[in-house]
Each structure stands twice: as structure tokens, then as C-alpha cells.
């Protein structure tokens, strides 16, 4: 399992490590905010378009070849910028990294489900999410140190080595999991399966959690600066958010496996807890920022492993790759939609109102989920 966890760490570290350092340490390549926005969007844009495609491919030829091919492509795309070291090739390298992550990320999720019995999937997805959270936490910090020591090129060197090392490790340690025979699926069959509440409810919860996480990472520092806090305090708030999410995920997965928590109840509680965290972020000063970060992190950490475990439990084994790719697409849309919603509301009113709108939406989702459960 550890090479799969390392693959999750790789995509998170690669996404945030470079994104956090493009604006301040790549003056030759980033000549305007529009250029910076384009470079940031390349990685996520490739994932939105390609994750469902590679998820379906993993079901057809096996998740392990897609995992290994994606890791090798990630290393090659990173090495491309190391060799070329020019602003133009930075765009190609970033696009290649996003396309490669689109291959090995859903394949790793599918293998986590395939290689674990249903009774242990909660803990497995909790550990997988823990490693991704560590990647999100260390990306800006360690990436900043590497860029300070050797420029953006050194960071790409480390990412190339990391991708190659994880690929070799996975080739040696991850067993061959052959694709399973499956009945022919039409576009209508796929639409019906993706419209089923068993898919929509966990995917919607995952998208909401990712939206709240992105809002916390992006806007809590803004709230801190408005309250007169320094960069150390605002950086600590983001670290608290990521650390709480990392700590909660394995415990939530373990509680699911042991029957102390249900997937639907846990996701509903996680949405409500995340909404409370956004409400705390509306409080002024350091208290609001830190408490909001901690509660948002705990809520999103509760949702993530339960959502993936619920998807794995409700999906035919031969379609796991396709389901995980579609669910990852939902998360990417939440990752983009949450900050856009809060920013739009804040531009018309205040950032506090932006937090409030997202909190109300998450609380409404929790109430709808619990209501549907009681009716069932």
C-alpha cells in the first residue's frame, strides 16, 4: 500500500509545491497575473478533462499499468523543464505534470479499493488521504526552501526524482491486479450510474469538502491580514488546517471499519462541522482564523475517507477506475468552484458574507443528506 500512498503524496506535493512558488520565484516566466493564472490553471485543467478518461482506461487495461505510466510521465514532464529551463517549456512541463497526475491519481485510488477488503477500506483511504494532506502541507514549505536554495529548476529536479522513485517502488511492490470482465456499457448506462444517489451523495460531499478546504487555504490568510496578523500567524493557520485534516482522516476511516461510524452519517456530520468552521472564520482576529482553520480541517478530514469508501462500496469492482476518475472530477470542480463562489460574494459584499454563503450551502447539504437517510 505504501507506494500508492506515496503516489497520493506526489500529486499533492507537485500541485502545491510549484503553485505556491510560481508567483514569487519565476519572474522570467510569470510576467503578469494573467500568465500566473494560466500556469496555475494548467495543472487542474488537465485533471478535470483527463481523470475520467484515465479512470476508464484503468478499468480496461488494469490500474497498475496506468499508475506506472502516469508516474513515469510525471517524472519525464518534470525533467523536461530541468533540461530546457526556459519560460516557454514551463507551460509544457506544467501541462504534462497535470496530465500525468490525471493518470496515476485515480488509478491509485482504484488500487487502494481493489487491494483491500471492504472491512478495511475506510482505514486504507484514511491513510491515503493522510499522505495527500502531508503533501499539501509540505508542498509550499519544502518547495519554498528548494526554490530559495536552487531556483524553480531545483524543485523540478526533486519532482522528477520523486516521480521516478515512486514509479520504481510501485513496480516492485504493487501486485498485478488484472482487469475484471464487465458487461458492455452504453452512454445511457453510464449516465444512470453517475446519477444514482449512491454516487452523487459521496461525490457531492467530497466536492463540498474540497471547496471548503480551498477556501480555507486561500482566504483565511486574507482574513488574518485584514485583522492585522503577520505572515507567520496566517501561515500557521493554513498549517493548522492541513494538519487537522491529516490527523482526522485515518481515525475516521478506522471508525468506519469498526462500525462506530456510518459513511452517510459521518459525511453529514463532516459537512455540518465544516459549515461550523466557516462560521468560526467569520469571527474577528486570531481566534476566528485559527479556530476556523482547525474546525474546517477536521470536517473535511472526516468527509474524505468516508466518501471514497462509500464510492468503493457502491461501485462494481470492474468499474472502480471509472468511478474514482469521475469522483476526482467532482473534487476538482469543488476545488475551483468554492473559491470562485466566495470571491464573487466577497466582491459584492464582504469576505465574511462569502464564508456565510458557503457555510449555509454545506449545512443545507448535511440536512438534505440526513433527511434522505431518515426517509430511507
C-alpha positions, -999 to +999 in steps of 0.1 A: +000+000+000+028+024+007+037+031-029+001+040-035+002+064-005+034+078-020+016+084-053-010+104-035+017+124-018+034+131-051+004+146-068-004+168-038+032+179-034+037+186-071+005+206-073+010+229-043+048+229-043+050+246-077+018+266-074+029+283-042+062+294-057+054+304-092+044+340-084+074+350-064+103+330-079+097+327-117+099+363-129+112+353-163+081+331-169+054+349-150+051+384-165+016+392-153-012+380-131-030+366-162+001+345-170+003+333-134-034+323-135-029+304-167+000+284-153-019+276-122-050+265-142-030+242-165-025+215-138-061+215-126-075+219-160-057+188-173-070+169-143-106+180-149-105+169-185-084+137-182-092+120-149-124+103-161-106+092-193-077+076-174-101+061-148-119+043-176-086+032-192-076+017-158-107-004-158-100-016-194-063-025-192-057-026-154-050+001-129-013-008-123-001+000-159-019+033-158-004+041-124+031+033-135+028+051-168+014+082-151+043+083-126+069+079-154+052+106-174+052+129-143+089+124-139+095+130-176+074+162-176+093+175-146+127+166-162+116+185-194+118+218-176+151+208-159+167+202-193+150+231-212+150+257-184+131+283-204+098+301-197+081+285-227+089+250-216+075+257-182+040+257-197+046+223-214+061+208-182+032+220-161+006+207-186+025+174-187+025+171-149-012+177-147-019+151-174+003+126-157-013+132-123-047+126-141-035+091-148-019+079-116-042+096-091-075+078-099-055+046-106-040+048-071-075+053-056-088+023-075-059+001-064-065+011-028-100-002-031-091-033-051-063-044-027-083-040+005-114-059+016-145-039+023-139-041+061-105-023+058-112+003+031-120+031+055-086+028+072-069+024+038-085+055+023-078+074+056-041+066+053-042+076+016-058+109+025-033+115+053-004+112+029-021+136+004-026+161+032+010+158+042+019+166+005-004+196+005+012+208+038+048+203+028+045+214-008+045+252-001+070+249+028+096+224+013+090+238-022+099+273-010+131+260+006+141+243-026+133+273-047+153+295-023+183+272-025+184+265-062+156+282-080+125+267-096+147+243-116+158+225-084+122+220-074+115+203-108+146+181-102+132+169-069+098+162-085+114+143-114+134+121-089+103+117-067+081+106-096+107+081-109+114+067-074+077+061-067+073+045-101+102+020-094+088+014-059+053+007-072+067-016-100+084-037-073+058-037-046+023-032-061+010-066-072-006-071-107-043-066-105-058-078-138-089-060-151-122-078-144-146-089-171-175-065-175-207-062-194-209-037-223-218-002-210-237+023-231-236+061-225-271+058-210-259+031-186-230+054-175-253+084-171-277+063-149-249+051-127-234+085-122-269+099-115-275+073-088-276+088-052-251+062-042-226+081-065-239+116-062-241+118-024-204+109-017-191+128-047-211+159-037-197+156-002-162+153-015-167+183-038-180+203-009-151+193+014-126+203-013-144+236-019-142+244+018-106+233+020-096+255-009-115+285+006-097+280+039-063+278+023-069+307+000-089+332+021-081+326+058-047+344+052-067+373+038-088+374+069-057+373+090-040+401+072-072+422+075-071+416+113-035+429+114-019+395+117+016+388+102+026+362+077+038+338+104+003+338+120-015+334+088+009+307+076+003+288+109-034+289+103-031+272+069-007+246+085-033+240+113-060+234+087-039+208+068-026+192+100-062+187+114-073+172+081-044+148+081-049+137+117-086+131+114-087+111+082-071+078+095-092+079+126-124+085+106-115+055+083-108+033+114-141+043+130-159+033+097-142-001+096-150-008+132-187+001+128-186+031+151-195+054+123-216+051+091-205+066+058-236+086+053-239+098+089-202+107+090-203+127+058-234+146+070-216+153+103-185+163+084-204+188+063-221+203+093-187+205+111-171+222+081-200+247+080-194+255+117-157+260+109-166+286+082-189+303+107-159+304+131-138+320+104-163+349+104-151+359+139-126+387+141-089+383+150-066+354+155-092+333+173-115+332+144-087+324+119-072+296+140-104+280+153-120+283+118-089+266+103-089+237+129-127+230+125-127+232+087-097+208+086-114+184+110-147+185+090-130+179+056-108+152+071-139+134+083-156+135+049-128+125+026-121+088+036-158+081+042-167+095+008-141+073-011-150+043+010-187+048+002-179+051-035-159+019-034-186+000-016-214+010-041-194+005-073-190-027-092-153-038-088-148-038-126-158-001-128-138+013-099-113+032-120-141+050-139-159+058-107-128+072-090-120+093-120-155+108-121-153+114-083-120+131-087-135+153-114-162+163-088-134+172-063-116+194-089-149+212-097-153+219-060-117+230-057-124+257-083-160+265-075-156+271-038-131+300-041-150+314-071-182+315-051-167+331-020-147+356-042-179+366-061-199+372-029-170+390-012-165+413-042-202+424-039-203+425+000-175+413+023-154+382+028-174+374+059-206+371+038-187+348+014-179+325+043-215+326+054-229+317+019-207+287+016-214+276+052-252+278+045-248+256+014-228+230+033-252+230+062-281+226+037-263+196+021-259+180+055-296+184+063-306+171+030-284+140+034-297+133+069-333+138+057-328+114+028-313+088+052-343+091+076-368+086+048-349+056+035 
